[in-house]
Amino acid sequence: MLTTGGCPKTALSIKDALEALEGRWKLLILFALSTGPKRFKQISKEVTGITDKTLSKELKNLEANKLLKRNVYDTFPPTVEYSITEHGKSLEKVMEELHFWGLAHRKEIIGN
């Protein structure tokens, strides 16, 4: 159990984590990439409802936070693939816990 004891460093680390993952798409993008590298259109198809503009913005943000990497291959036209970094893979347990919490929450709220 996490106890803050009034520690501002704990609050700061939680704030940093939430800022890196804020929004409705980032964890879904990371989940889509959890099965391996993907191209932009593949991610777009797996993360239903996201616009290309938003996906592009979120990919750049995830890359800036070192949660994914962008690989550009020297082909014509250039091929670009996105994959999770080791730092991004460290969120695997967090995503799994969110999955289980989401199931329990859905059951609590909806009753299904």
TAURSUL-V501616 format. One record per helix or strand of 2 or more residues. SS is the DSSP state (alpha for helix, beta for strand). FROM is the first residue (numbers start at 1). LEN is the number of residues. Records with the same first field share a line. If there is no record, write none. Layout:
SS->FROM-LEN / FROM-LEN
This chain:
alpha->8-14 / 26-8 / 40-7 / 52-13 / 86-4 / 92-19
beta->68-6 / 79-6
